[in-house]
Amino acid sequence: MTSRLLITGTDTGVGKTMVGCALGFAMKVRGLRVGVMKPAETGCVEQAGQLIPADALALRASASANHPLELICPYRYRSPLAPAAAAEADALAPPEPGRIISLCERIAADSDVVIVEGAGGIAVPLTWDFNYADLAAALGLTVILVVANRLGCLNAAMLSLEYAARRNLPVAGYILNDAQRADSPAARTNALSLQRLTRVAALGSVRYKEPLPLEIVNRVLDFFSQSLGIKSP
């Protein structure tokens, strides 16, 4: 049975790609066939007439995924906006949910685990009536929430987790990431505050510019070893 993850965040720029790449690499070195997907990437730079999806390329390289980039990242936009808005701003076709679902199923067909990275947060619209929570529900994705460790993240984290719960999405846990160098009262106390506010599992914390700790990798793999059949480390 293929295990399926959605790496989402409390905001943009919180470290989703870093987490997705680290988990993809960790699963690959444990002998798992890892598929990755970034259904829509915005803010792409154009080179030689093509829009280059940097996040999708990083995911593919880290996991040594052998699927073509057209499957991994079928929708690419220049404008650094939510996919639904970027499509309008760039005068390009918007993402088609049915096509994304079909492509993800193709990736899953020859993968032990599929890591899907969202854009921004879980309620960000792919189209104006289909967001990443809808995609998670359609594909049976288990959510990992990346929380930027800064002032204001408690509210964003709680709203994201409560929205996932209302949508009946399984949540493996959250990762608190020092997305920026900071030594503030908020940054020093957010980890304890979140543990007091929610029963959702705290998978661990990542310090600024440091690799994903092994304890986080082990907790993620342990979650899936129990629930979806992935071998624990």
C-alpha positions as CSV (number, residue, x, y, z in Angstrom):
1,M,0.0,0.0,0.0
2,T,1.4,3.4,-1.0
3,S,1.8,5.9,1.8
4,R,0.9,9.4,0.8
5,L,2.0,12.7,2.5
6,L,1.0,16.3,2.0
7,I,3.7,18.7,3.2
8,T,1.8,21.9,3.9
9,G,2.6,25.0,6.0
10,T,1.2,27.8,8.0
11,D,2.4,30.3,5.3
12,T,4.7,30.6,2.4
13,G,8.5,30.5,3.0
14,V,8.2,28.3,6.1
15,G,10.5,25.4,5.0
16,K,8.1,23.0,3.3
17,T,10.6,22.2,0.5
18,M,13.4,21.6,3.0
19,V,11.2,19.2,4.9
20,G,10.0,17.4,1.8
21,C,13.5,17.0,0.4
22,A,14.9,15.7,3.8
23,L,12.1,13.2,4.2
24,G,12.4,12.1,0.5
25,F,16.1,11.5,0.9
26,A,15.7,9.7,4.2
27,M,13.1,7.4,2.8
28,K,15.2,6.7,-0.3
29,V,18.3,5.7,1.7
30,R,16.1,3.2,3.6
31,G,15.3,1.4,0.4
32,L,11.9,2.9,-0.3
33,R,10.7,3.9,-3.8
34,V,9.8,7.6,-3.3
35,G,7.6,9.5,-5.6
36,V,7.3,13.3,-5.3
37,M,4.9,15.9,-6.6
38,K,4.5,19.7,-6.6
39,P,1.2,20.0,-8.4
40,A,1.5,23.7,-9.0
41,E,4.6,25.9,-8.5
42,T,4.4,29.7,-8.7
43,G,7.1,32.3,-8.8
44,C,9.0,30.2,-11.4
45,V,11.9,31.8,-13.3
46,E,11.9,31.5,-17.1
47,Q,15.0,30.0,-18.7
48,A,15.3,29.3,-22.4
49,G,11.6,29.8,-22.9
50,Q,10.6,27.4,-20.1
51,L,9.3,28.0,-16.6
52,I,11.7,26.3,-14.1
53,P,10.1,24.8,-11.0
54,A,12.9,25.0,-8.5
55,D,11.1,23.3,-5.6
56,A,9.9,20.4,-7.8
57,L,13.4,19.9,-9.1
58,A,14.9,19.9,-5.6
59,L,12.3,17.3,-4.5
60,R,13.0,15.1,-7.4
61,A,16.8,15.2,-6.9
62,S,16.6,14.6,-3.1
63,A,14.3,11.5,-3.5
64,S,16.1,10.3,-6.7
65,A,12.6,10.1,-8.2
66,N,12.6,8.9,-11.8
67,H,9.3,10.4,-12.9
68,P,9.4,13.1,-15.6
69,L,9.1,16.6,-14.5
70,E,5.8,17.0,-16.4
71,L,4.2,14.5,-14.0
72,I,5.9,15.9,-10.9
73,C,5.0,19.6,-11.6
74,P,2.3,19.9,-14.3
75,Y,1.4,23.5,-13.6
76,R,4.0,26.3,-13.4
77,Y,3.4,30.1,-13.2
78,R,5.6,33.2,-13.1
79,S,3.6,35.2,-10.6
80,P,4.4,34.5,-7.0
81,L,0.7,34.1,-6.0
82,A,-1.6,31.3,-5.0
83,P,-2.0,29.0,-8.0
84,A,-5.6,30.1,-8.8
85,A,-4.5,33.8,-8.8
86,A,-1.2,33.1,-10.6
87,A,-3.0,31.4,-13.5
88,E,-5.2,34.5,-13.9
89,A,-2.3,36.9,-13.6
90,D,-0.2,35.0,-16.1
91,A,-3.2,34.4,-18.5
92,L,-2.5,30.7,-18.4
93,A,-4.7,27.7,-17.9
94,P,-5.5,27.1,-14.2
95,P,-4.7,23.8,-12.6
96,E,-7.2,21.0,-13.4
97,P,-7.9,19.0,-10.2
98,G,-8.8,15.9,-12.1
99,R,-5.6,15.9,-14.0
100,I,-3.5,16.4,-10.8
101,I,-5.3,13.5,-9.1
102,S,-4.7,11.3,-12.2
103,L,-1.0,12.2,-12.4
104,C,-0.5,11.6,-8.7
105,E,-2.1,8.2,-9.0
106,R,0.3,7.4,-11.8
107,I,3.3,8.3,-9.6
108,A,1.8,6.3,-6.7
109,A,1.4,3.2,-8.9
110,D,5.2,2.5,-8.8
111,S,6.1,4.1,-5.5
112,D,6.1,3.0,-1.9
113,V,5.5,6.5,-0.7
114,V,4.5,9.8,-2.4
115,I,5.4,13.2,-1.0
116,V,3.2,16.0,-2.2
117,E,4.3,19.5,-1.5
118,G,1.6,22.2,-1.4
119,A,1.9,25.9,-2.1
120,G,1.5,28.1,1.0
121,G,-1.1,26.7,3.4
122,I,-3.7,24.0,3.4
123,A,-6.5,26.3,2.4
124,V,-4.6,27.9,-0.6
125,P,-6.7,27.6,-3.7
126,L,-5.5,25.5,-6.7
127,T,-8.7,26.7,-8.3
128,W,-11.3,29.0,-6.8
129,D,-13.4,26.0,-5.7
130,F,-10.6,23.4,-5.0
131,N,-7.9,23.9,-2.5
132,Y,-5.1,21.7,-1.0
133,A,-7.4,20.2,1.6
134,D,-9.7,19.1,-1.2
135,L,-6.6,17.5,-2.9
136,A,-5.6,15.8,0.3
137,A,-9.1,14.4,0.7
138,A,-9.3,13.2,-2.9
139,L,-5.9,11.4,-2.8
140,G,-5.9,10.2,0.8
141,L,-2.9,12.3,1.8
142,T,-1.7,12.5,5.5
143,V,-0.8,16.0,6.5
144,I,2.5,17.2,7.9
145,L,2.3,20.8,8.9
146,V,5.4,23.0,8.8
147,V,5.2,25.9,11.3
148,A,7.5,28.9,11.0
149,N,8.9,29.6,14.5
150,R,8.1,33.3,14.8
151,L,5.7,35.7,16.5
152,G,2.1,34.9,15.3
153,C,2.7,31.3,14.4
154,L,0.4,30.0,17.2
155,N,-2.7,31.4,15.7
156,A,-1.7,30.2,12.2
157,A,-0.8,26.7,13.4
158,M,-4.0,26.3,15.4
159,L,-6.2,27.5,12.5
160,S,-4.4,25.2,10.1
161,L,-4.7,22.2,12.4
162,E,-8.4,22.9,13.2
163,Y,-9.2,23.3,9.5
164,A,-7.5,19.9,8.7
165,A,-9.6,18.4,11.5
166,R,-12.8,19.8,10.2
167,R,-12.0,18.3,6.8
168,N,-11.4,14.9,8.5
169,L,-7.8,14.8,7.2
170,P,-5.3,12.6,9.0
171,V,-2.4,14.6,10.5
172,A,0.9,12.9,11.3
173,G,2.0,16.0,13.2
174,Y,3.7,19.4,13.0
175,I,7.3,20.5,12.6
176,L,8.4,23.8,14.1
177,N,11.0,25.4,11.9
178,D,13.3,28.3,12.5
179,A,12.7,29.7,9.0
180,Q,14.6,32.9,10.0
181,R,17.4,33.6,12.4
182,A,15.7,34.8,15.6
183,D,16.1,34.9,19.3
184,S,12.9,36.3,20.6
185,P,10.5,35.5,23.5
186,A,8.1,34.0,20.9
187,A,10.8,31.8,19.2
188,R,11.9,30.5,22.6
189,T,8.5,29.6,23.9
190,N,6.4,28.6,20.8
191,A,7.3,24.9,21.0
192,L,6.0,24.6,24.6
193,S,3.0,26.8,23.8
194,L,1.9,24.6,20.9
195,Q,2.3,21.4,23.0
196,R,-0.1,23.0,25.5
197,L,-2.6,24.1,22.9
198,T,-3.0,21.0,20.8
199,R,-2.9,17.2,21.1
200,V,-1.5,16.9,17.6
201,A,1.9,15.3,17.7
202,A,4.9,17.6,17.8
203,L,7.4,15.9,15.4
204,G,10.2,18.1,16.5
205,S,12.0,21.4,15.8
206,V,14.5,22.5,13.2
207,R,17.1,25.2,14.0
208,Y,17.9,27.9,11.5
209,K,19.8,26.6,8.5
210,E,20.4,23.2,10.1
211,P,19.4,19.8,8.7
212,L,16.2,18.1,9.6
213,P,17.0,16.2,12.9
214,L,17.0,12.4,12.8
215,E,14.4,12.3,15.5
216,I,11.9,14.0,13.2
217,V,12.7,11.5,10.4
218,N,12.3,8.6,12.8
219,R,9.0,9.9,14.1
220,V,7.5,10.3,10.7
221,L,8.7,6.9,9.6
222,D,7.3,5.4,12.8
223,F,4.0,7.0,12.2
224,F,3.7,5.4,8.8
225,S,5.2,2.1,9.9
226,Q,2.3,1.7,12.3
227,S,-0.5,3.1,10.1
228,L,0.4,2.4,6.5
229,G,3.0,-0.3,6.4
230,I,6.3,1.5,5.9
231,K,9.2,-0.2,7.6
232,S,10.4,1.7,10.7
233,P,14.1,2.7,10.8
